[in-house]
Amino acid sequence: MSAPPGELMAAAPTRPDTPCVAVCSTTFDEVCRGCGRTVVEVAHWVSMSELQKELVWQRILSQGYPRRNK
């Protein structure tokens, strides 16, 4: 069971405006190899609510994204 939306947003750390790392590649599937978002999430990012964005952030971070050069 996930946290209620209010708790989810209150617990969210300060994040960049977007998970984009300027390594855009969806050549092999529907998921960007740089940021971990789906093609639909990338296309609709600017119109997504803060809660929707936070849910995406949580998913991609748990999957090891965004992949930044170190």
Buried (B, 14 or more C-beta within 10 A) or exposed (E): EEEEEEEBEEEBEEEEEBBBBEEEEBEEEEBBBBBBBBEEBBEEBEEEEEEEBBBBBBBBEEEEBBBEEE
